[in-house]
């Protein structure tokens, strides 16, 4: 199942779309029409917190709506709505894994930079934007704005001290993140946070795909294009640290909660890795495709 957050005529709603992402069901409104009450939370993270009961209700509503799709108040074509990030304002910073693909480590440094332990940094919640929204160039702050296409994990239930073998029990689903980075700010400040947290530097979406629809998140193709040119092309089985390792490490002393987002790292092909570098410029269109999820598209302004 493919979940999203969207707006229709100024109203924000939790939606469900088909695998081809052609239609959108407003789950909140369809519940109201079908049952005469509206009990689903108004946010996707609130729905995620309900656990399996949310999935059961979403299936029931989808099946009902598909026999009543002529009703205009809860069934839309994708082009009729405005997509937001699936979780527009995460409760925590977005948790990001650095240096998780060997070839990316090598394009940015050397064999000696390959980490022995998982490297974690974060992006501020205010950096999050949705599919179709504009990446800001921030020309007064950086001349080295870069892209990083990534698979991201959405946590489904609260947990601490999670064992690797139980990690997938705590996953709700998967989405796409473009970890936009100001490389010169990273170098200047000797840390990642400022260079990773500029406004509009965390495109996310277009959907969150429930884990039941993805058999193995370590067997997915990732492609990043800039103006149609393939810049990154890899598979997630090249990760140095697995998703269960990430979840176990992060949860050792920190409680993970429904709606938390973990970006799993980027493969080789970032702009800084080219000679000469290919940093983003005004008007560039960046597309990040992840197999089984879809395509996240944003233009640079």
N, C-alpha and C positions, 0 to 999 in steps of 0.2 A: 504494500500500500504506500502511496506517495502523498505525503502531507505538506501543506504550505500555509503561509500567512499572506493574506492579500487584502486589497481594498476594492470596493465597488461603490462608486458614487460617494466616496468619502467615508464609507463604513468599513471598518477593519473586521475581518472574520478569519476563523480557522477553516481551511479548506482541504478537500481531498481531490486529487486528480488521477486520471488514468495513466498508464505506463507511457503512452505516447504524448502525454501532457497536452491534450486537445480540449478537454472540458474540465470544469471546476465545480465541485459541489460545496456549497456553503453549509457546513455541518451544523452550525449554530441555528441558522434559519430553518433548515430542513427538519431538525429535531422539534422546533417550535410548531411547525406546520403539521408534522406527522403526529406528534404526541400531545399537542396543546400546551406544552411546558418547554422551557429552555433551561436545562440543567448542566449542559456541558460548559466548562470554563471558557472564557473569552480569549485565552491565549493558548498557543500550542504547548508551551511548557507546563501550563496548568493541566492540559489534557494528558500529557505524558505522565504526569504524576499520578493519574488514576490507574495506571498499569494496564493489565489485560482487559479490564472492563471498558477502557476507552476503545481498544481495538475491536472488541465485540460490538460496541455501539456503532462504531464507524462502519463496520461491515453491514450491520442491519440497516443503517441509514442509506448507505450506498445502494444496496439492493432495492430499497423502497424507492429512492429517487430515480433510479434508472427505469422504473415503470411509470414515473410521474414527471418526466423531464420537461414536459411542456410548461410546467409551472415556472414563471419568470423570476420568482423571488429567491430561488436557491440553486439554480442550475445555469451556469454561464459558459460561454466559449472562452478559451484562454485569452484571446485578444481583447475581451471585454473588461478584464480586470487588471489591476496594477499589482505586481508582485512586490512583497516586502521580503526581507530576510525571513526564513522560517521562524527564527527566534530573533525578533528585531532588536531586543535589548537584553542580552544575557544577564543573568543575576550576578555572575562572576566574570572576571576577565576570561577571554578565550585562552585555553591552555594549548600551547604549541610545542611540538617536539622539533628540535633543531638537529641538523646534521644526521638525518636518518636514512639517507641513501648514499652509498659509497661514492658513486660517480659525482654526486653534487658536492660532497666533501672535497674530492680531488680537484674539481673545477674551481673551488674557492680557496684551496690550500694544498695540503699534501697528505700522504699516508699517516703521518704523525698526528693529524687532526681528527682521525676517525675515533669517535668516543668509545670509551669502555663502559660508561654508564649513560643512561638516558639524559639528554640535555633538554631542559624545560625553560621556556620563556612565556610571556603572556602578551596579549593585545587587549587594550581597553574596550569595554562594551560600546563606548561611543564611536569606535572605529567601524562598527558593523553597518553594512548597507546591503540591499537586495539585488537580485538579478535585474539588469536594465538601468540601475542607478549609476551615477557618474562617479568615477574615481577622481579625486581632486589632485592636481599636479603639485600644489604647495610650492610654487616656484621661489617664494621668498625664503624657504627653509631648506630646500634640497634641489639638486640638479641630477640626482642619481636615483630616481624612483624606479623600482624594479617589481617584477611579478613573481609569484611562486604558486603554482597550481598544486592543490593538495586534497586528498581524501580527509574528511573529518568524521569523527564519531560523536554521536549524541547520546549522553547517558540517560538511562531510563528509570533507575531507582536509586535511592539513597544507600550509600555503603561506605565503610571504612575498613581498612585491612583486608581488602578483597584479594582472594587467591587467584593466581593466573588461570587455573582450571575452572574457575567460576566466573571469570571476567565477562563472558558474553551474556550471562544472566543479567548483567547490569547495563547492557547496551539496549537502547531503544531503536536506533537506526543510524543512517549515514547521510552525510550531505557533502557539498563541495565548498572549499574555501580558497580564495586567492589571497595569499599572505603578502599583500603589498608592503614593500620595505624601502625606506630611504637609506641607501647604503652609506652615504656620506655622514648622515646623522649617527648611524651605528658606529662608524669609525671615530667620529668626533667625541661621542659621549662614552665610548668604551663599554657599552651595554646595549641591549636590544630594545628596551621598552619604548623609548621616545621615537626611535626610527620605525617601530612597528605599529604605533598607536595613533598616527595622524588620523584626523577625521576622514572617513570614507576610504580607509585603507584595509578594510576587511570585508570584501564582497563575499556573500554567503548565499547558497541556494542552488538551484531554484526551489528545491524541495528537500524534505527529509524522507528517505526511503526506509520503511520499516525493515528491521533485520531479517524478517522471514522471507523477504524478496531477494536477499543477497546471500547466496550459499556460502561464499568464502570471501571476505573483504581483502584477503591477501592474493586474490587472483583477478584483479581489476586493471583495466587499461586506463592510463592517464595521458591526456594530450592537452597541451597549452598552445594556443595559436595567438599571434599578434598580427592583426591585419591580414589574417588568412595564412600566414607563414607558421609552420610548425616549429616551435621553439623547444618544447619539452615533450618527450614521448617515452613512456616507461610503463612498467607494471608494478603493482603494489607488492608483489612477492620479493622485490628488491629491497624492501625495508630492512634496516639493520636490527631494529627493535620492533617486536610484534605488538599488535593492539593489546593482547592480554598482558604483556610486559608493561606497557604504558599504564594501563588501568591499575595493575598491582602496585607499581611504583608510586603513582600519584596518590593512591589511596592509603599508603602506609601510615601517614599521619594527618591526612587531610580528607575530610568527608566529601565524597562526590555526591552530587544531588541531581535529580531529574532536570534535564535541560542544560546541564553542563556540556561544554563542547571541547573536544580534543582534536586539534589539527595534527595530522600524523607525519608531517614533513614533506619536503618537496624533492623531486628528482632533479637530475642534471638538466641544464639548458636555460638557467636563469640569465637575465640580461648581463649581469656582471661577469658571467662565465665566458662570454664571447670576447674575441680580440679583433677589433676594438669592441668595448661593451655596447650592448643594445638596450639602453635605458628607455623608459617610457617617455613619450612626448604627447603634447596636446593633439587630440583627435584620434589617437590610437584606439583600436578596439581589441580587447583581450577576451578570449574565450577559453574556458577551462572545461574540458570534457572528462567525466569519469564514467566508465562503463557501468550500466545498471542504474545510474542516477540521472544523468542528463548533461546539460551544458549551461554553464554560468557565464553570462556575457555582460561586459561593462565597458563603457567608453571613457577615455581620459579627458578631463576638462581642466 
